[in-house]
């Protein structure tokens, strides 16, 4: 490791990304957020055609931009239930009634 690596750990280094782990994100309304290793390429507030969001690596840079409110993670569409499996099967946790509503986080 060089002295520059110690002074700027993870800055622009592809080694900070977990290989193969990606997230879908969009910029907050009205913002253009530069990509981590390509400052002239932006994540916008409107998704590209045919996609729910921009695919970016799950890195500290991306997580920091999400926590700052510049980006937000887009939830991917849930996969359809497997054929032959009852979609309601196993959906209730032990002790829950059918009209149970999950708590909202604050």
HELIX and SHEET records of a PDB file:
HELIX    1   1 UNK A    3  UNK A    7  1                                   5    
HELIX    2   2 UNK A   14  UNK A   16  5                                   3    
HELIX    3   3 UNK A   60  UNK A   68  1                                   9    
SHEET    1   A 3 UNK A  54  UNK A  57  0                                        
SHEET    2   A 3 UNK A  22  UNK A  27 -1                                        
SHEET    3   A 3 UNK A  71  UNK A  73 -1                                        
SHEET    1   B 2 UNK A  33  UNK A  35  0                                        
SHEET    2   B 2 UNK A  38  UNK A  43 -1                                        
END                                                                             
